[in-house]
Structures are given as C-alpha cells and as structure tokens.
Amino acid sequence: MRKDSFSTLISVLHYRSLYSPDRVAYTFLKDGKTKVDSLTYRDIDRRARAVAAQLQLLGLKAGDRALLLYPPCLEFIVAFFGCLYAGIIAVPVYPPEQNRSMSRLEAIVADAEASIALTNNNTLLSLEERIIKNPCLVKLQWLATDNVEPDMESAFIEQNLSGDTLAFFQYTSGSTGLPKGVMVSHKNLLDNSTDLDLGWKHTTESIMVSWLPFFHDMGLIYGVIQPLYKGFSCYLMSPMSFLRRPIRWLEAISNFKASHSAAPNFAYELCLRKITPEQRSTLDLSSWRMALNGAEPVRPKILQQFYETFKPCGFELTAFCPGYGLAEATLKVTAVRRDAPLTFSKLQADTLLQNRVLEVNSSIQKAQVLVGCGFSEIDTNIVIVHPESLTKCASDEVGEIWVSGSTVAQGYWRKPQETQQTFHAYLADTNEGPFLRTGDLGFLKNGELFVTGRLKDVIIIWGRNHFPQDIELTVEQSHIALRTGCGAAFGLEIEGEERLVIVQEVERSYLQTLNTEEVIGNIRQAVMAQHNLPIYSVILAKPGNVPKTSSGKIQRRECRNKFINGSLQVVNQVDESLKLQKALVT
C-alpha cells in the first residue's frame, strides 16, 4: 500500500472493511491473557458509522470536538473512528480516577470547547455523581457508545473529508501551565504511518501486542492506527495489567507470537526487576523482531541488561529500536530501523556538559554513553540549533533539535502565540524554515540523532550544564530503598547562586525501616563522585509525591513548585535553615 493510496484514515478503514471484512483487527486481553473481546474490520466500520450517525442526530457538525473518556477497551476504537467518520475532532482523555482532582480534565474541556463526551455505559454510571456536581462537565452532552445500535449506520450522512481535515487533538502533558491541544490532521497520521512502516518492516502477517494507553500518542498512533494502516492483527491489554504484573506483557508476546511491540524505557527496566528466572524460563521471545524503546530517555545500560537477561528466551539485541518523537510531530521524528545494529557513542562527560561532542575510548573515565535514536524514512529534516542565537550548530556541538516535514502537526488549538513560537521557527542566518522547536537537546552523527536532554530542564551550576536525567539516574542507583524513575533533580537560585535540589521517592516497603542518614549520605556521595556536584538539599518523599505527566515523564518544574510551597509528603525532616532560605527563591 503506497502512502498516496488513501487521503484519510477513514478511507483506509473502509478499504479494510471491503477487502478483509472478517479479519480480526483487534483483540482485547483481560489481565493480558484471556481473549474477552475482538473487532473485525467490518465490525469497526459498521459500528463507527453508527456512532457517527448518532452524533449527527444529536446535532454535532464537522469540526466540533468530542471528548473520548474510555478505560482500556475496544469501544474506544469504535468511538474514535465514529468521530472521524462524522468529521468531529476526537479528544482522547483518560477518565478521572475516584478521589483525584479533575482540574486537568476541566482544563481540556474548556480549551477544546468540547460539546459532547463519549464513553461506555459502565464508566458513565461511575461518573454520574461527579458529573452532576461539576459545572464544567454537566454542560456537556454524554453518550455511551456501547448503547448505540449498529443498525444506526443507515442514518449516517457522508462527510467531505480530506488529508487536511483535523482528526484529533493530542493534549500535551507539559511540565507546567495549562495543557495544549496539538492539532493532528489525517495527512499527518498517514505520513507518520508511512514513516513507521518503512523503518519497521510491517507486513499483513505482522502481529502487535500493546498495553500503551490510548490517550497517549504512542499508544493511539502506533498501538491502534498503525495496525489498521498496514492491515495486521493487534492484541491489546490494559496498562494496569502490565504494571501489576510485567510478565503479562512478555507472556502475551510469547503466546501470540508478536513481531512488534513498543514501550518506554521504564517498562524494560520493570521487567528486569520484577520477572523471575522461573517466569523467564516459560517465555519464547524469538518472534519479537521490533521492540521500540521511546517516549522517555533511552538508557543504553537497560538495553544491554534486557538483552543479556532475555537472550535465553530468544530475544535479539537487533530487535531494539530506540526512537525519538513528540506529539507536535504527530509521533515519530526518528527511530532505529528494524534489524539494524544499535549505535553507541561514548563521549567525554565534562565536554558534553559544555555542549560539545568529543568521542573517547573505553579507557577514559567520566565518560557518558549515549545510544542513537535512528533516522527518518520520509521527508523529515532535522537541524541542530543554538537556542539563543538561532543559528545552526557545528557538527561537534549540542544544540536544540529543530524539525520540519509532513508529520509536523498543525499547531496548538486556538493558541496562535504559542503556535508561532513553537511551530514557526526560522534560522537567523539563512532564514531557512519554518521548523518545529522541540525544546530537546541533541546532536547528529552520520545523520543519526542522539538526544542528550531537555533544554528547559538543564541545570547550570558554576557555569556548567548538567542534565537532570543523568543526576536522577545516579541518585536512584545509589541505594536499594529508592524508587526507580521516581526522582527529580532541579536547580534553585538561593542567595544569588544556583543550587542543586534532589527529591526522590522511597520504596513503600522501606518506609518503616529506612535509615535516612545512610540513604542521604549515599546520594550525596554518588552525585559528587559522578557529577562533581554538591547537593543543597535531599528530600526523601513518600511514593506518589514526585509529579509526572500522563505519559510518565517527570514534571521537574511542578516538583520544584511543590518543594518551594512545602506540599511534598516527606520521609526526612527539612531543616529550619532550608525553610528560611526557601523564602528567598524567586
């Protein structure tokens, strides 16, 4: 299938329903094991048209926005394509949990100016009391799409859709401020799928397993749209099934002979920590040919450990495909090609902190190893730019990653100033552009992208740049009682100087027996040894206190704010001098 064969996702779905009507497209696995629901292409097409007809009868018109509030289930897929058929812009959002703030959902409803919320009957019943009491939500129309009869499809009125038609809004989690809706068109999605397909060699015989949430770009675009685009089967499971028992993910890959599956770096690390040798002995991972590692920093050490641990199960190192992307570029910017060897770059650490790239040999200490995040397969153009002067960096310099191409989204919904700043950047010396400013730092080596950190999170102490991800990794590895992926490093200006603060969660099982002096001593010693940095303050926090985005990324600025206003639930007491000095923070 050539990328120019179809102009919209709906035309892809309709094609599948005509020529492969009875092929099972998606299967949902209860607890990651038992098949409890499935959809053929005919099912999806017919039921999506019925949902579209119901939306039209309720008075919605093309261009209106609809919230999609579904737990992990196949009904989401029907509702999503129902919106697309009607020309209504889908806004995927996870249903609010009980006893949790609804502020993010309220902000999205207000920003998107949604007129209706789609969900399933069980979720609607569970939310009923909260909806009635919430002025923002009670104004919406509500529709349980599993109550829509398939025969309703006969009432559907076809819409005039094109590649430029907006398909959905991907609301960015963001480190601070209100969520922003990235406007993604049908053409963005089709071009992105073409890019993914060329690099990862999908066929109609490929099989995918995914536990990634549908409200996140990787879960929706790779886990749902890509299988439809190429016409292969996909097995889906709840993220909670994986988080509660990581073995379920690998068991599903083993049992259903999956060839493609994706996850962030933390998932591979969780498998290393939680899957026992006895469990590993039951796995056959030889079918797994493309293991995407993306959505957060890729750790070379985890790649190597996962390979060595699961090699006896048939897993190959060349299956790993690290990638880099962001919602503003639809999903993918670059990724390692399937079956291609990984590229590791060992760099002089101190030089890297000065935004210079200097490769060293294995005997040099204080080196940092990075893994390449691959290439684009289509028209994506990447330049590395000095973020202050807006001029192109030399080949041995680290700078901000700027991107152009057909997968770059249309901007932020009704935010012209932010759209101008982020999506319409031009090089100052050549006036080349427009480019998407990603806010991420990196460099190119032989055309391959290497990502070093996040521009806004860089900590500058004594004139040197420090990437918080590197410090956080050092911290979490300094003591067994510390939670993996649950720490934040950030800088504070105190008495005119930038100081380093660490907030790190403690494993729940260690809360009662924790020797705080020992743990803090280990953290200080490790950070000094690895980064030559003194720590101004170490805060040991209870589980769940380090704020994260909906996709699991650390919200360092929000953590900084919680530290300043004293809202962290801490294990160790913060001394009085620190409390006094916090008042000096601006």
N, C-alpha and C positions, 0 to 999 in steps of 0.2 A: 504494500500500500504506500503510494507516494504521498508526501505531505500536502501536495496541492490537489489531492483527490477529493477532499472534503473542505467545506468552508466553515462548518460549525461542529461542535460536539454532538449536536442533535442529529446531524446528517450521518455521523459515524454510528450512533446508536440505531438509527433507522435502518442503515445498511446491515448491521449485525442482525437485527430482528428479521430482515427479509431473507438473508442468505444463511444464517445459522440460528434459526429461531429456537430450537430445542437444546442448544448447547448451554450448559450450566456456566454462567459467568461468575457468580459469587456464591460462596458457601460460608455460613457463619458457624463458628465452633464454640459451643458452650464450654467454658473453662479450658479453651484451647484444645479440646479433644473431641467432643461429641458433635456431630453434624445436627444442627437443630433447625436450620432454615437455608433455603437456597433460592436463587433467582436465575432464570434463563433470560436470554436476550429478549425473547417475546414477552416474558413477564414484565421486565423493566419498561419496555417500550409501551405496552398497553397500560400498565398502571401509572406510568409517568404522564401519559396523555390524559388519563382520568383525573389525576391531581391537577394538571394544567387547566382542564375544563372546569373543575370545581373552583379554582382560583378566579377564573374568568367570570363565573356565575356570581362570585362574591364581590365582583366589581373591580378587581385589580386589573391594571393595564400594564403593558410592556414598559419596562423602566422602573416600575415600583420595586420596593425592596421587601424581602421576606426573611425573617429570622428562621434558622433551622436549629431547633433545640432538641437534639436526639441523644439518648445514650448510645453506646456502641450497638448497632443493629442494622440490618439490611434495609429497613424502612427509610433510613436516611438517604440511601442511594435513589430510591423511588422519588422521594421528595425533591432531591437536588435536581434530578433530570426533569421532574414536573415543572419546577421553576424555569428551567432553561427552555422547555417547550413553550411556555407562556411568555417568554421574553422578560420574565421577572428576575431581578438580580438576587441571587441567593446570598445569605449572610450566615455562614455556619458559626455557631456558638455552642459551647458545652452547657448543658443545663446546670443551673446553680445548685450546689450541694446544700443539704439541710444545715441550718445554723451557720452559714457562711454569708459574707457580705455579697450583695447583689450590685455593688457600685459599678463594676466593670460592665455587666450586662446592661445596666441602665444607661451607661455612657455610650455603648454601642447602639442601643435603641434610639437614643437622642441624635447621635451623629448620623446614622444611616437613614433616619426618619422612616423607619420601618412601619408598615401599616398592618402587618399580619405576622403571626408566629406559627410555624408548623412544628408539630411534634407527634409523638404517638400517644395512644389513649392512656397508657399507664403513667407516663410522665406528666401528662396534662392533669390527671387526677391527683398526683402527688404535689403538683404546684398550685392547685386551685386556691388554697387558703392564702398563699403568699401573693398570688396574682391579685386577688381581691383587695389586699391591704396595700398594694404598691401602685401609686398613682401613675407611674410610668408604664407599667405592664397592663394595667386594667384598661387602658385606652386601645390596646391592640385587639384586632380580631385574632381568634385562636382556632386552629384547625388540626384535628387528629387525623393524619392522612391514612392511618390504617383502617379508618371507618369509611373511606371513600370507595364506593363500589367500582370495580374495573369497567363495568358497562358504561360508566360516565364518559369514557373516551369518545363516544359517538357525538358528544356535545362540544368537543374541542374545536376551536377555531384556529387554524394555522396562522402563524405569525411570520412576518417578513424579517428574517434574521440574517446576519452577515458575520464575517470574521471580526468586524469592528464592534459588534454588539457586546456589551458587558455581560459576562457570565456570572461572576460572583465577586464579593468583597472579601479579601483576606485581611482581617483586623490584626495588625501587628501588636505584639505583646508590649514591646517597648520597655526601656529601663525606667523612664519617667514620663509624666504627663498623660494626657488622655490618649486612648487607643486611636490609631489612624487606619482608615479603610483603604487598602491598596486595591485599585480598580483593575481587575483582570478580565481581558477580553477572550472571546473564543479563539481568535488567532494566536494570542499569547499562549494559550493552553496547547493548541495543536502544534505550534512551533516548538514549544518546550518538550512535548511528547516525541517529536521527531528527533530532537537532540538526544534525549534519553535513549531512544530506540537505537540510534546509530552507534552509540557508545557501548551499550549493554547487550546488544545482540538478542533481543527478544524474538521469539517466533510464536506461531499459534499453538505450539506444543509446550511453551514455557508454562511454569506453574509458580505462582507467588503465594507467600504467606506474609500477612501483615497484622500487627497489633497496634499500629500507629493511630492516634486519634484522628477522626475525620475533620475536626475543626482546625487542624494544623495543616500547613501547606504540603508537607511531605506525605502525611497520611492520606490526604484527599487526592493530590495530584499524582503521586506515584502509586499509592495503595489502591485507589479506585479508578482514576481516569486512565492511567497507563494500560492496565489490563483490557479495558474497553477499546482503547485506541488500537492495540495490536491484536485483540481477539483471543486472549488466553485466559485460563482459569485462575481465580484468586480465592484463597481461603483467609477469612478474616476472623479476628478474635478481639476481645476487649483488652485495652491496655492494663486493666487491673488483673486480668488473668496472668499476664506476663509478670507484672510487678510482684504479685503474691507468690508466684512460683515460676521463676525464669525458665526452668526446664521445659515448661509447656511450649514456649516458642520453638525451641530446638526439637522437641518431640514432634510438633506439627510439621516442621521442615522435613524431619526424618520419615514420618509416617506417610506424608503426601508427596514425597519426592520433589520438594520445591527446588526450583532452579534460581529464583530471585527472591531476596528479602532484604529489608532495609531497617536501620535503627541508628540512633545517636550513639556516641562513644560510650556513654554510661551504661547502656544495655549490655554491651560486650563485657564490660568490667563487672557488671552484676552477675552475669553468667559465670565468670571466673570465680567469684566469691561464693555463689550460692549453689552451684551444681556440683554434686558429689562425684567421686570416682565411680561409685556404683551406678549412679544415674548415667554418667558418660558412657559406660560400657554397653548401654542399651541403644545408643544413637548411631545412625548411619547418615552422615552429612555429605556423602560423596556426590549427591545430586546438586548441592548448593554451589552454583557457579558464579553468582554475583551477590556479594554481601556489601551493600552500601553502608559506609560509616559517614554520617553527615549531621547537620543541624546544630552541632556544637564542636568545639576544638577536638581534632583527631590526635590521639596520643600514640606515638609510634610504639611505646612500650606495651600498650594494651594490645595493639595489633599483633606484635610478636608473641606475647604471652597467650593470647587466644589461639593463635595458630599452633603453638607448641602444645597447648593443653588439649586441643580438639583435633590435632592431626591424626591420632589413633582412630578417630571417628570418621576419617575420610575427608576432613576439611583441608583445603589447599590455600596457601598464602596468596596465590594469584586470584583467589575469589574476592579478596578485599578490594573494594573500590571506594577509597576516600573521595569525598566530594565537597564542594563549596557552593552555597547558594543563599538566596534570601527571598522573602515574599515579594519585594519590589522588583525582582527579576523573574517573577512567576514561581520559580523554584530553583532550577539549576543554573549556575554560571559555568562551573567546570566540574569534571569528575574523571577519575581514573577509568580507563576502558577495561571492559571485561577481559580477563585472561592476560592483561598487561602486567609486567613486574612493577612493584612499588618503587618509587624513587625517594631515597632518604638523603637529606642534606645535613651534614654535621658542620655547625657554624661556631665561630668564636663568640662566646656568650657576651663578653663585655663590648665587643664591637657591634653586636646586634642591638644592644641597648642604645647605641649611638646611631641607630638606623642605617647601619652599614652591614653588608653581607660579605663575610670572609670565611671561606671554607677551610677547615683544618683537618689534620689526620687524626687517627684514633688515639695517638699518644698524648694529645693536648687535653689538659684538664679544663674545667669550666667551659665545656662545650655544650651546645644545645642541638639536639637532633630534631629536625622537622621532616614531615612526610609530605610529598607533593599531593596536591588535590586535582591533578589532571588537566584536562583540556575541554574546550567546547567542540562540538561536531558541526555547528552550523555557522551563523554569521556573527556570533558574539565577539566583540572586540574588547580587550582589556588593556588599560594603561595604568601605570603606577605613577602617582602624582604627589608632589609636595603639597600637603594640605594647606599651608599658609600662602605660598607664592602661586599655587595653582599651575605650576609648570611640571613637565614630565621629569621623573627621576632618572638618574643614570642606572645602568643595568645592575650595579652593585649596591643600590640603595633601597631601603624600605620606605614605602610611602602608602598613601591611601589608594585602595583599589577602586578604579572607576570602570564602569561597564556600559557598553552600548550594544544594541542589537534588537532583534524582533521579539525576544522574550521579555524585554523590559516592559513593565506594566505601564498603565496609562496615567498614573499619578495617584495622589491621595484624594479621596472623595471630598469635594467641597472644601479643600484646603489649598487654595491657589498659592499662598506664600510658601508653605512647606513643600508643595509640588515643585515650585520654581527652584527652591534651594537644593532639593534632593535629585530631581529628575532632569534638570536643565543646566548642567554644569558645562562650562567651556574652558579649555586650556587657555591661559592668559597669553602665552607667547605665540601660539599658532591659530587661536580661535577655533580649534577643532572641537566638535561636539554636535549635539548635546550628549552628555554622559550622565549615567546614574552614579551619584556619590554613595558608596556603600557604607562609609564610616568604618570599614575594616582596613587593617594594615597588612601589607604583604609585599612580595616581590615575584618576578618572573625569572625562571631559569630554564633555558632552552624551550621557551614557550609554555612551560608548565607553571601553574600558580601555586605559590607557597603562602600560607596565611600565618601571620605572626601574632595578631591580637586585634583589639578593638580600640579605635582612635580615642573615643571619649573616656575609656576606662584606664588609659595609660597613667601610671603613677610616676611623677617626676620628682625625684629626691636627689639633692646635691647635683643638679644639672643632668642627671642620667635618667633615661626612660626605663621603666620596669613594667612588664606585662602582668596584670593581676592573676591571669590563669596560671602562670608559672609559679607564682608565690603560693597560690591556693593549693596546687598540686604538692608542693614541698610540705605545706602545713598538714594536709590530710594524711600524708605518708609518715609523719613524724611520731605518731602514736596510734596504737590499735583501737583506742577508745573513740577516735574521731570518725565522723560520718563522711563517706566518700561523696564528692560532688555537692557538699552542703557547707561550703565556706565562702566567705567574701573578703577580699583584700582591697582596701581603698585608701586614698590619701586625704588628710585633713590639714588645713592651714591653721596652725596653732602658734601663737606668739611670732607670727611672721615667717614661719618655716613649715614646709610640707612634711607631715609625719605619717608613718605607716600604722594603720589600724587593721587588726585581724578579727573577724567574727567567724567562729567555727562551731558548728553543731556537734554535740556529743551523742554517741550511740545510746539509745534508751536503756539498753541492758547494763550500761556502765554508770548510770546516773547515781546510784546509791553508794557505789564503792570507789568513785573517782578520786584520785589524788590530784587535785587541781594544780598544786605547785609543780609536781612532776610533769604533767602534761604541758603546762605553760612553759616550763623550762625547756622541754624538748622542742616546742615550736620555735622559741626564740633562738635556740642553738642551731636548729636546722636552717632557718631563714638567714641567719648570719653566715653560716657556712656556705650555703648555696648561692646567696644573692648579695652577701656583704651589706646587709641592711639591718639596722636596729629597729625593733618594733616599739612603737609608742605605747600601744595598749593591745592586749589579747582579751577578747571576750569569748568565753565558752558559753554557748547558747543551748537551750533545750531543743529537741527535734521539732522541725517545722517553723523555726524562727527566722531562718535566712530566706528572704523573699525570692521567689522565682517567677519567671514568665509562665504562660500556659504551656509552652513547649519545653520547660525545664531549664531555661537559662537563668543564671544568677543575675538578680537585679541589684547591682552594686550600689547604684545611687539611692535606691529605696532603702537598702540596708544601712547605708550611711545616714539617711534621714532618721531611721529608727534608732540608730545608735545615738544620734545627737539628741533626740527628744526622749530618750530613756524608755522606749516602748519594747525593747528586747527582753525576753524572759531568759535570764542568765543563770548559769550554774555557779560561777565565781563572782564575788563581790567586786564592783568597780570602786577603786579607792577615791577618797574625798578630793584629792588634788585634781584627779581627772574630771570629776563632776564640775569643779570650779572652772577648769580650763575649757570645758565644752561650751561654756557661755561665750567664749571668745571666738568660736567658729563662725565664719560668715559664709 
